[in-house]
């Protein structure tokens, strides 16, 4: 897979969303972040040039829900899953999708509260999709 360097990745990511979102630094090579230090980050930190510089040095995570203007995502962890998901949910075809090592995140602004994270199932079996 070809990757492209984006000179100001933090500004680029922020520009993808309709609201100001809260970004946090994830350790390189990790799916999540140990501890809860990231819960102490606020939108004010997003305005701090030093905080934004540190974000650009590694992996960037996005806090979902109220702290980020209500944004949520479906995290699809396999390469075959996005097309199947979009076939079953065609309204999401025109929304932002981001890709990591495999699969993708499908971003959306739900009506009401963002649901808590959970694993989605189809026919009673986990599908590699979480919301």
C-alpha positions, -999 to +999 in steps of 0.1 A: +000+000+000+013+034-009+013+061+018+016+098+014+031+123+038+009+152+046+029+182+057+004+194+084-014+162+093-032+176+123-047+205+104-056+181+076-075+157+099-093+186+116-104+199+082-122+166+075-149+172+101-178+196+103-171+203+140-139+208+161-129+173+171-106+163+199-075+144+188-052+124+211-018+108+207-018+070+205+015+051+210+029+039+177+020+003+170-009+002+195-046+000+189-055+021+219-039+040+248-031+026+282-046+044+312-069+073+311-046+103+306-063+110+273-096+117+292-079+149+306-075+164+271-098+192+262-107+211+231-085+239+245-055+216+240-064+215+203-055+252+201-021+247+217+007+246+190+029+224+212+001+199+217-006+198+180+031+193+172+033+163+195+002+148+179+020+149+145+048+127+159+029+095+161-005+079+157-036+101+161-068+090+177-101+109+176-123+111+207-158+103+197-191+116+211-198+148+229-162+159+233-159+160+195-192+176+185-211+143+185-191+125+158-192+087+158-178+060+136-182+024+126-148+007+129-145-021+103-115-043+110-112-063+078-108-054+042-139-072+030-162-056+056-166-021+043-183-031+010-206-055+027-215-029+054-221-002+027-243-026+006-265-032+037-263+005+047-262+026+015-269+059+033-233+057+046-217+056+011-213+094+009-198+099+043-161+102+053-141+070+054-106+068+068-083+038+064-056+024+087-037-009+082-069-027+073-106-021+070-118+015+076-137+038+098-170+052+085-177+086+102-211+100+109-230+125+131-259+105+146-291+121+156-291+121+195-263+107+216-235+087+201-240+051+212-214+035+235-189+013+217-200-022+210-193-051+187-219-055+159-232-090+150-249-104+119-269-136+122-257-138+158-220-138+148-194-110+154-186-092+121-154-074+128-173-041+131-177-020+161-196+012+166 
